[in-house]
Amino acid sequence: MYKEIWKYKKLALINIAYAFVNAILFAFTMLSLMFIYNSMEGIFYFKTNSTIIEVIIWVALTLVTVIVLAITSAISEYQSQKLEEYVCCNLRFKIINRINLLNYQLINNQQENINSMLSNDINQLAKLYYSNFTNFFNLGFLSSLIIVIFFVLNWILALTILILISINLLVVKLSQNYSEKISKKFNQKTEEYSDVTKNILEGINTLFFVNKIQLLSSLFLKNPNRVIKKTNIDFSKKSEATHLSIRIVSQVFQLLVLFICAIILINKNVLINSNYNFIGYNNITSIGVLLAIASLGNNLFNSSSNFIKLYNSYNLAKPIYKKLNELKVSEDNRNIFDFNEFNFKIKNIDYKIENKQIFKDFNLTLQTNNNYAFVGNSGCGKSTLARLICGLLPISNGEIYLNDNEINTYQTNSILNKVGYIEPIPFILNDTVKNNITLYDNNFDETKYNNILELLDLKSIDNNLVIDEVENDLSVGQKQRINFARYLYKDCKLFILDEATSNVDNKTASLIESYLLNNKEITLINITHHLNKESYKKYDQIIDLNQ
C-alpha cells in the first residue's frame, strides 16, 4: 500500500518533514513548561537566582512555540489531506482503467463488487491507512524525542519507562486478542439465533396453514430470545471490562513513573547536577518537574497505545487493498471487428431471464444497410434481442453469426465501437458540448464536427458550455441530439434506437429518424412499442416479437 503513497514522493516527504517539525515543537513545549515550573518554584520557594525576566522569557518562548505549532499542525493537516486525496484519486483511476478493459459480461457479473470498490473500499482504505500516514511518523518522532529527554534527565527513569511501556503494549495486545475472541463468539451466537428463529417461524407458518390455528410466536421464540439476550449482556460486560482494564493498567504505570521519579529526586540521584538544572534546585524535589514528567509520560503512553491502533488499522486495510488489486483484466485475444458491414444470422437461440423464457429456437437474418423495426409489448424481448446481436449477453443455446463468423470470435468492445446505441435517457458527460461529442478526440476533425452541428441544429449551443452547469437550460431533445451527434462523429455504421425518441420533441425525433432511414450506408434497428402505418414502408422489415 505504501507504494501508492511513494508515487507522490515529494508530497510524502513534505508530510514527513512536517511530522518531524511538529514533534520537535511539541517536545520543546513540554521542556519549556518544565523550565517555567522550575523558575517559578525557584523564585517563590527555593530562593534561587532565577528572575522574573527568565520566567517571562520562557513564557514568551512557550507561547511562540505553541502558535508556531498550531500553524504547522494546520499546514500538516492540509498536506496530509492533499496526499490522501491524490492517492485515492489515483486508485480510482487505476480501477476505472481496469474496468475499461473488461468486457460487458465481466462488468455485469462484478457490478456490485466494482461499485463497492469505487465508493466504499477506497474510502475505507483512506480512513484506515492513508489518513494515518502522517500520524505514524508524528508519533514515531515524538516518542523518540520524549525517550531521549528522559535519558537526558535520568537513565534509570528512562529504562523504567521503556519497560513499563513494553508491558503496557503487551497488555493492550492481549486485551485486543481477547476482544476479538469474544466478538467472534458473539457473532457465532447471533448467527445461531438467526437460524433458530428462522426455523421456528417456518414451523409456526406451517402449523398455522395446515391446522388453521393461530399460534403465539412469542411463546416459541422465548428460549432463543433469552439466549441472545444473555449473549448480548455477556459481550457488553466483557468488552467494557477489557477496555477498563487497559485504562487502569495505563494509569497505574503512569503513577509508577511519577513514584520512581520522586524516589530518584529525593535520593538526589540526578544526571545533571548544578544549582539550577532540569531536575530541581540544589537536588530538592520540584513539583514542577514532577508535573512536566507526568505530562511527558502521559504523551508517551498515549503514543504507544496509538501505535497499536495504527497497526490494527493497517491490518484492516491490507485485505481491502488486496481486493482492489484482484480486479483481474484477462487479455482478449479474439479477433478485432473492423468492418462497416453488419450481416447477422441468428440460429435457434434460447434465452431466459431468471425463469422466464424470452426466446426459444428463435431465428432471424439481418442484412447490412437495411432498416429494421423491432416492435412488441413491454417485456417481449426487443431490447434483449438488440443486446444479443451486439454480443452483450450470453446465450444458452444456438448461434449468432456476424459476417459469417460466430459473434463471440470477435472482441465485444471492437463491435461496440461501430455501434450507436441510443436509449430514451441521453447519456451526457459532465463536460463541454464539444467534449461530449468528440470524446476528447486527439485527431479532431473540425469540418466533420461543424457539419454534424449543422445537421442536428446544434449551432446555437456554445461548444464550451459545460452541460451540467446549465442542465435546466438544455431540453431532453437537445441532449439527445448531442448524444446522437457523438455516434455520427464516431462514424458508427449500426444504429440501435431503443425507444430513443419516446421522451423527445417531434423536431428531434424527426431529425434523428429521417437521417438514419435515408442514409444507405447505415444499418438501423428501431426498437419501439408502436409504429404507425405511414412508417411501415420506410423499413425493409418489421419484426413483431409479440408473435
URJOWO-V171360 format. One record per run of one state. SS is the DSSP state (helix for helix, strand for strand, loop for the rest). FROM is the first residue (numbers start at 1). TO is the last residue. If there is no record, write none. Layout:
ss=SS from=FROM to=TO
ss=SS from=FROM to=TO
This chain:
ss=loop from=1 to=1
ss=helix from=2 to=6
ss=loop from=7 to=8
ss=helix from=9 to=46
ss=loop from=47 to=51
ss=helix from=52 to=100
ss=loop from=101 to=103
ss=helix from=104 to=109
ss=loop from=110 to=110
ss=helix from=111 to=128
ss=loop from=129 to=129
ss=helix from=130 to=153
ss=loop from=154 to=154
ss=helix from=155 to=211
ss=loop from=212 to=216
ss=helix from=217 to=220
ss=loop from=221 to=221
ss=helix from=222 to=266
ss=loop from=267 to=279
ss=strand from=280 to=281
ss=loop from=282 to=283
ss=strand from=284 to=285
ss=loop from=286 to=286
ss=helix from=287 to=324
ss=loop from=325 to=334
ss=strand from=335 to=335
ss=loop from=336 to=343
ss=strand from=344 to=353
ss=loop from=354 to=355
ss=strand from=356 to=366
ss=loop from=367 to=370
ss=strand from=371 to=375
ss=loop from=376 to=381
ss=helix from=382 to=389
ss=loop from=390 to=396
ss=strand from=397 to=402
ss=loop from=403 to=404
ss=strand from=405 to=406
ss=helix from=407 to=409
ss=strand from=410 to=410
ss=loop from=411 to=411
ss=helix from=412 to=416
ss=loop from=417 to=418
ss=strand from=419 to=423
ss=loop from=424 to=431
ss=strand from=432 to=432
ss=helix from=433 to=438
ss=loop from=439 to=445
ss=helix from=446 to=455
ss=loop from=456 to=465
ss=strand from=466 to=466
ss=helix from=467 to=470
ss=loop from=471 to=475
ss=helix from=476 to=489
ss=loop from=490 to=493
ss=strand from=494 to=498
ss=loop from=499 to=505
ss=helix from=506 to=518
ss=loop from=519 to=522
ss=strand from=523 to=528
ss=loop from=529 to=532
ss=helix from=533 to=536
ss=loop from=537 to=540
ss=strand from=541 to=544
ss=loop from=545 to=547
